[in-house]
């Protein structure tokens, strides 16, 4: 298969000959230039996929239909009205999504005022206990988690997310974090252990690991592995991918082999080693809340109002009771004398 034809089949976008030539003159390989000509970043995985496609090592079915440019964008609620209007005026900015070299089915990019937005529709919830007890779709969960983070005072660490209807189907519009700047924290830990460990330690000292842990637990999010936290070389950090949150009353990560203990609580050891440890051993390697942060953490926790959570989630059609019940449980059980390690115990007991 010819190179540019293969690039079009892989990316779902007709390549620009001009962009291809410019990229070649800039020193790119032909495969890199072909991917760039389709409007994508030439990641190693995409380059390898293109090489395999050209050589016949992989095939894409002839009936494969890449995601199409939408005809209509509508807001999913009042918070999304302004964004929906802006994106509707920029439908020509449409571009299929490629994340880590993998085509994300039914997902794409749109731009508004210089900001790229990932328009994402996800599959059904996964196997974590309680996920299927909540019947709303992943886009609703994404938007609701964002709003909970705002309520918890943690909006700085969540990409802005809004609920939309794209050609009549629910979708989450998520502020895109460019791969040239952001990378999974697990990869950052492998590349620069000292710097990434220092980032996590600073979050611990600031009391933020405690707050992240409470947010993820209360929201029923059992998918906070090391690729669902992004960071930059400037020690910025974002929590991402919340389409599996809002689990129901059966959510119990301490006994669920399909639930991840959040990476920020187990970053000192490998995932394999951590899973082989007994609960007491896990607690020894997990971070504790600094003593000078305990009073502030307890005050913050007790300031989270169940009625506010109810008011935030009901408009999304989410049953707030399991989320409220988990919050009340933590508020009841977290005394100043127990707060230091409580953020760990809720995940392993």
C-alpha positions as CSV (number, residue, x, y, z in Angstrom):
1,X,0.0,0.0,0.0
2,X,1.2,3.5,-0.8
3,X,2.4,5.5,2.1
4,X,-0.1,8.4,2.0
5,X,-2.9,6.1,1.2
6,X,-2.0,4.0,4.3
7,X,-1.8,7.2,6.4
8,X,-5.3,8.1,5.3
9,X,-6.6,4.7,6.1
10,X,-4.9,4.8,9.6
11,X,-5.9,8.3,10.5
12,X,-9.2,8.6,8.8
13,X,-8.2,12.0,7.3
14,X,-6.9,12.9,3.9
15,X,-3.3,13.9,4.1
16,X,-2.1,17.4,3.0
17,X,0.6,17.1,0.3
18,X,1.9,20.5,1.3
19,X,2.1,19.6,4.9
20,X,3.8,16.3,3.9
21,X,6.5,18.2,1.9
22,X,7.1,20.8,4.6
23,X,7.6,18.1,7.2
24,X,10.0,16.2,5.0
25,X,12.1,19.4,4.4
26,X,12.1,19.9,8.2
27,X,13.9,16.5,8.6
28,X,11.0,14.1,9.4
29,X,11.0,10.6,8.1
30,X,8.5,9.8,5.4
31,X,6.3,8.0,7.9
32,X,6.4,10.8,10.3
33,X,5.7,13.3,7.6
34,X,2.7,11.3,6.4
35,X,1.2,11.2,9.9
36,X,1.8,14.9,10.4
37,X,0.2,15.6,7.0
38,X,-3.0,14.0,8.4
39,X,-3.0,16.5,11.3
40,X,-1.6,14.1,13.9
41,X,1.4,14.0,16.1
42,X,3.9,11.4,14.8
43,X,4.1,9.3,18.0
44,X,6.3,6.2,17.9
45,X,3.3,3.9,18.1
46,X,1.6,5.7,15.1
47,X,4.8,5.5,13.1
48,X,5.1,1.7,13.8
49,X,1.5,1.2,12.9
50,X,1.9,3.0,9.7
51,X,5.0,1.0,8.8
52,X,3.1,-2.2,9.5
53,X,0.2,-1.1,7.4
54,X,2.4,-0.2,4.4
55,X,4.2,-3.5,4.6
56,X,1.0,-5.5,4.9
57,X,1.7,-6.5,8.5
58,X,-1.7,-5.2,9.6
59,X,-4.9,-4.6,7.8
60,X,-7.9,-2.3,8.3
61,X,-11.2,-3.7,7.1
62,X,-12.5,-2.1,3.9
63,X,-15.8,-1.5,5.6
64,X,-14.0,0.5,8.4
65,X,-15.7,3.9,8.7
66,X,-13.7,6.6,10.6
67,X,-15.7,9.0,12.8
68,X,-17.4,11.7,10.8
69,X,-17.6,15.4,11.3
70,X,-20.8,16.2,13.3
71,X,-23.6,18.2,11.9
72,X,-25.0,19.5,15.2
73,X,-23.6,20.3,18.7
74,X,-26.1,20.9,21.5
75,X,-25.6,21.6,25.2
76,X,-26.3,18.8,27.7
77,X,-27.2,21.3,30.5
78,X,-27.0,25.0,31.1
79,X,-23.3,24.8,32.1
80,X,-22.5,23.6,28.5
81,X,-24.5,26.3,26.6
82,X,-21.6,28.7,25.9
83,X,-19.2,25.9,24.9
84,X,-21.7,24.2,22.6
85,X,-22.3,27.5,20.8
86,X,-18.6,28.1,20.3
87,X,-17.9,24.5,19.0
88,X,-21.0,24.7,16.7
89,X,-19.3,27.7,15.0
90,X,-16.1,25.7,14.5
91,X,-17.2,22.4,13.1
92,X,-14.5,22.7,10.4
93,X,-11.9,22.3,13.1
94,X,-13.0,18.6,13.3
95,X,-10.2,16.0,13.6
96,X,-10.4,12.3,14.6
97,X,-8.8,11.6,17.9
98,X,-5.6,9.5,18.2
99,X,-4.4,9.0,21.8
100,X,-1.2,7.1,22.3
101,X,-1.3,6.0,18.7
102,X,-4.7,4.3,19.0
103,X,-7.8,5.4,17.1
104,X,-10.4,6.2,19.7
105,X,-13.7,5.0,18.3
106,X,-16.4,7.7,18.1
107,X,-14.0,10.4,19.6
108,X,-12.7,13.5,17.9
109,X,-11.3,17.0,18.4
110,X,-13.0,20.3,17.9
111,X,-11.4,23.7,18.6
112,X,-12.8,26.9,20.1
113,X,-10.9,30.1,20.7
114,X,-7.5,28.3,20.4
115,X,-8.4,25.5,22.8
116,X,-8.8,21.9,21.6
117,X,-11.6,19.9,23.1
118,X,-11.7,16.1,23.1
119,X,-15.3,15.1,22.2
120,X,-15.6,11.6,23.7
121,X,-18.2,8.9,23.9
122,X,-17.0,5.9,25.9
123,X,-18.1,2.2,26.1
124,X,-20.2,0.8,28.8
125,X,-18.8,0.8,32.4
126,X,-16.2,-1.8,33.2
127,X,-16.0,-4.6,35.8
128,X,-15.3,-2.6,39.0
129,X,-17.9,-3.5,41.7
130,X,-20.8,-1.1,41.6
131,X,-20.1,0.5,38.2
132,X,-23.1,-1.1,36.5
133,X,-25.4,-0.2,39.3
134,X,-25.5,3.4,38.1
135,X,-27.2,3.4,34.7
136,X,-26.0,6.7,33.2
137,X,-23.4,6.7,30.4
138,X,-19.7,7.5,30.5
139,X,-20.1,11.1,29.2
140,X,-22.5,11.9,32.1
141,X,-20.0,10.4,34.6
142,X,-17.2,12.5,33.1
143,X,-19.1,15.7,33.5
144,X,-20.5,14.9,36.9
145,X,-17.0,14.0,38.2
146,X,-15.8,17.4,37.0
147,X,-18.6,19.1,38.9
148,X,-17.9,17.1,42.1
149,X,-14.2,18.1,41.9
150,X,-15.3,21.8,41.6
151,X,-17.5,21.2,44.7
152,X,-14.6,19.7,46.5
153,X,-12.3,22.6,45.7
154,X,-10.1,20.5,43.4
155,X,-11.1,22.0,40.0
156,X,-7.4,23.0,39.4
157,X,-6.5,19.3,39.1
158,X,-9.3,18.3,36.7
159,X,-9.6,19.2,33.0
160,X,-12.7,21.2,32.3
161,X,-15.5,18.9,31.2
162,X,-19.0,19.6,29.8
163,X,-21.9,17.4,28.7
164,X,-23.0,17.8,25.1
165,X,-25.2,16.2,22.6
166,X,-23.5,15.4,19.3
167,X,-26.0,14.7,16.6
168,X,-28.4,13.7,19.3
169,X,-26.0,11.4,21.2
170,X,-24.4,12.2,24.6
171,X,-20.8,13.1,24.6
172,X,-18.3,14.6,27.0
173,X,-16.3,17.7,25.9
174,X,-13.0,17.5,27.7
175,X,-10.4,20.3,27.6
176,X,-7.5,18.5,25.8
177,X,-4.1,18.3,27.4
178,X,-1.5,18.1,24.5
179,X,0.8,15.0,24.6
180,X,3.8,17.2,23.8
181,X,3.4,18.8,27.3
182,X,1.6,16.1,29.4
183,X,2.4,12.5,30.0
184,X,1.1,9.7,32.3
185,X,2.6,10.0,35.8
186,X,3.6,6.3,35.7
187,X,5.7,7.0,32.6
188,X,7.2,10.1,34.2
189,X,8.1,8.1,37.2
190,X,10.1,5.6,35.0
191,X,11.8,8.4,33.1
192,X,12.7,10.7,36.1
193,X,12.0,8.9,39.4
194,X,13.5,11.6,41.6
195,X,11.5,14.5,40.1
196,X,8.2,12.6,40.0
197,X,8.6,11.3,43.5
198,X,9.3,14.9,44.6
199,X,6.0,16.0,42.9
200,X,4.0,13.3,44.8
201,X,5.7,14.2,48.1
202,X,4.8,17.9,47.6
203,X,1.2,16.9,47.1
204,X,1.4,14.8,50.3
205,X,2.8,17.7,52.2
206,X,0.1,20.1,50.9
207,X,-2.6,17.7,52.0
208,X,-3.7,17.1,48.4
209,X,-3.2,13.3,48.3
210,X,-5.8,13.1,51.2
211,X,-8.3,15.2,49.2
212,X,-7.7,13.3,46.0
213,X,-8.3,10.1,47.8
214,X,-11.5,11.3,49.3
215,X,-12.7,12.6,45.9
216,X,-12.0,9.3,44.1
217,X,-13.5,7.2,46.9
218,X,-16.6,9.2,47.4
219,X,-17.2,9.4,43.6
220,X,-16.8,5.6,43.3
221,X,-13.9,5.8,40.9
222,X,-11.9,2.6,40.8
223,X,-9.8,3.5,37.7
224,X,-7.1,5.8,39.0
225,X,-4.1,3.9,37.6
226,X,-0.9,5.5,36.6
227,X,-2.1,6.5,33.1
228,X,-5.1,8.3,34.4
229,X,-3.0,11.0,36.0
230,X,-1.1,13.4,33.8
231,X,1.9,15.6,34.7
232,X,4.3,18.0,33.1
233,X,8.0,18.8,33.6
234,X,6.8,21.9,35.5
235,X,5.1,19.6,38.1
236,X,1.6,20.4,36.9
237,X,-0.9,17.6,37.5
238,X,-4.3,16.6,36.2
239,X,-6.6,13.7,37.1
240,X,-8.3,12.3,33.9
241,X,-10.6,9.7,32.5
242,X,-13.7,9.5,34.8
243,X,-16.1,7.6,32.6
244,X,-16.1,4.7,35.1
245,X,-16.8,6.8,38.2
246,X,-20.2,7.2,40.1
247,X,-20.2,3.5,41.1
248,X,-23.2,2.4,43.1
249,X,-23.4,1.0,46.7
250,X,-21.4,-2.2,45.9
251,X,-18.2,-0.2,45.3
252,X,-15.7,-1.8,47.6
253,X,-12.1,-1.4,46.3
254,X,-10.6,-3.2,49.2
255,X,-12.0,-6.5,48.1
256,X,-12.3,-5.9,44.4
257,X,-9.5,-7.2,42.2
258,X,-10.7,-5.1,39.3
259,X,-10.4,-1.8,41.2
260,X,-7.2,0.2,41.3
261,X,-5.8,1.7,44.4
262,X,-5.0,5.2,43.2
263,X,-1.5,5.4,41.8
264,X,-0.7,8.4,43.9
265,X,-1.1,6.2,47.0
266,X,1.1,3.4,45.8
267,X,3.8,5.0,43.6
268,X,6.7,3.8,45.8
269,X,6.4,0.2,44.5
270,X,5.5,-1.5,41.3
271,X,1.9,-2.4,40.7
272,X,2.7,-6.1,40.7
273,X,4.6,-5.9,44.0
274,X,1.8,-3.8,45.6
275,X,-0.8,-6.4,44.7
276,X,1.2,-9.2,46.2
277,X,1.5,-7.4,49.6
278,X,-0.8,-8.0,52.5
279,X,-2.8,-5.0,53.8
280,X,-0.4,-4.3,56.6
281,X,2.5,-4.2,54.2
282,X,0.6,-1.9,51.8
283,X,0.0,0.6,54.6
284,X,3.7,0.7,55.3
285,X,4.5,1.9,51.7
286,X,1.5,4.2,51.3
287,X,1.8,8.0,52.2
288,X,0.3,9.4,55.3
289,X,-1.2,12.8,55.9
290,X,1.4,15.1,57.7
291,X,0.5,15.9,61.3
292,X,0.3,19.7,60.6
293,X,-2.2,19.1,57.8
294,X,-4.6,17.0,59.9
295,X,-6.7,19.8,61.4
296,X,-7.1,21.5,58.0
297,X,-8.0,18.1,56.3
298,X,-10.7,17.3,58.8
299,X,-12.1,20.8,58.6
300,X,-12.2,20.5,54.8
301,X,-13.8,17.1,55.0
302,X,-16.5,18.2,57.4
303,X,-17.2,21.2,55.2
304,X,-18.4,19.0,52.3
305,X,-22.2,19.1,52.5
306,X,-24.2,16.0,51.4
307,X,-27.0,18.3,50.2
308,X,-24.6,20.0,47.8
309,X,-23.6,16.6,46.3
310,X,-27.3,15.8,45.9
311,X,-27.9,19.1,44.1
312,X,-24.9,18.5,41.9
313,X,-25.7,15.0,40.8
314,X,-29.5,14.8,40.5
315,X,-29.7,17.0,37.4
316,X,-27.4,14.5,35.6
317,X,-29.9,11.7,36.5
318,X,-27.3,10.1,38.8
319,X,-28.6,8.5,42.1
320,X,-26.7,10.6,44.7
321,X,-27.3,8.2,47.6
322,X,-24.3,5.9,47.2
323,X,-22.0,8.9,46.8
324,X,-23.5,10.7,49.8
325,X,-23.4,7.5,51.9
326,X,-19.6,7.2,51.2
327,X,-19.0,10.8,52.1
328,X,-21.0,10.5,55.4
329,X,-19.1,7.3,56.2
330,X,-15.8,9.0,55.8
331,X,-16.9,12.1,57.8
332,X,-18.1,9.9,60.6
333,X,-15.0,7.7,60.8
334,X,-12.3,10.3,60.3
335,X,-11.4,11.8,63.6
336,X,-8.3,13.9,64.0
337,X,-6.5,10.9,65.6
338,X,-7.3,8.7,62.7
339,X,-7.0,11.0,59.7
340,X,-3.3,10.5,59.0
341,X,-3.7,7.1,57.5
342,X,-7.4,7.0,56.7
343,X,-7.0,8.0,53.1
344,X,-5.1,4.7,52.6
345,X,-7.3,2.4,54.7
346,X,-10.5,3.2,52.7
347,X,-8.9,1.7,49.7
348,X,-7.5,-1.6,51.1
349,X,-10.0,-2.6,53.8
